[in-house]
Amino acid sequence: MLRLLNGPQTMGNGPRFWVGFVVVLLLALAYPMFAEPYDVGNFAYFFIWTFMALGLCLMWGYGGMLSFGQTFFFGVAGYGYGVLAINFGGSGFTTLYALMLSLGLAGIAAAVLGYFMIYGRLSGVFFGIVTLAVTLAFAAFLNQTAGPEWRIGDARLNGFNGMLGMDPLNIPWFGETIWVEGSVLYYVVLGLMLAVYLGLRILVNSRFGNVLVAIRENPQRVELLGYDVRRYQLAAFVIGSVLAGLSGALYTAWGQFITPTSIGLPAAAAPIVWVAFSGRSDLTATMLGAFLLQIAFQNLTIYSEQYALVFMGLLLLATVLMLPQGLVVSAATLLGRALGRRGAKAAAS
């Protein structure tokens, strides 16, 4: 199992990479001890969105399925968490159950939508169009649910104002309840991100990942070799969508609210920009690039949200035209070559 952490489908397989990885992890673990509580919560917010980017990297970068539906599943799980937490929170029902059930809702939605698209032989731009249409339809529906009749039990959807009033995530612990807020939330999300990242590295370097990459390159050839292409694609789509759902449920627990604006077109395009800019062919690049872009976008939004959106659009255009492999992947490749040449010169001398 451990050997699958290093493989041909992921960059950074040598001792230098893992030493650097451990150093970054230790810095991340120490960060809350020195940072302001607001900054700790802000970093937890950035981490939460990273799950969505990693899911899209699996689908698009490794499986060749460009999906604009990440925020659809984000919304399904986010609103699902809110409804469950509001209606069943309290004695005997912790919001941890709401989190798990909301991920199940996202998985069911992904399996149904993915089945009709993948077994219907949708691919390429049509795959993206259908997922975008579903996302926009869902956002439009939620926007018009402002009336008192739009409620599920005690949970009101509240239209464009968003759903409010759910409890944050809490975990039972030996008869006590741990409320996952502040530094606790930061460490929980960091631990989840570490587990998801390492799990995806193992997955993409396994037989499943190798077949998935082969499907991306030439699905007809893979089918002729006897593999059920659609089954692999559906599995990747469901896994990637559930990770988007994890972002949605954690986001709702983090802020104790969710609005349709987190599902609409600008939000749906953001993961595409993150993954394209970072390099959709590598998980590490996606995780790093998504985190850095969120910091940049938030700082630009302070001055003007319109300028921030223009910047994101120009960044995507520049990436596609000049660095189709992604900026982070291209920079890592150049750095690896430079270190290799330096090592060769040192050995020669």
ABEGO torsion letter per residue (X at the ends): XAAAABBAABBGABAAAAAAAAAAAAAAAAAAAABBAAAAAAAAAAAAAAAAAAAAAAAAAAAGBBBAAAAAAAAAAAAAAAAAAAAABEBGBBAAAAAAAAAAAAAAAAAAAAAAAAAAGBBEAAAAAAAAAAAAAAAAAAAAAABAABBBEABBAGEAAEBBGBBBBBBBBGGBBBBBBEAAAAAAAAAAAAAAAAAAAAAAABAAAAAAAAAAABAAAAAAAGBBAAAAAAAAAAAAAAAAAAAAAAAAAAAGBBBAAAABAAAAAAAAAAAAAAGAABAAAAAAAAAAAAAAAAAAAAABAAAAAAAAAAAAAAAAAABAAEAAAAAAAAAAAAAAAAAAAAAAX
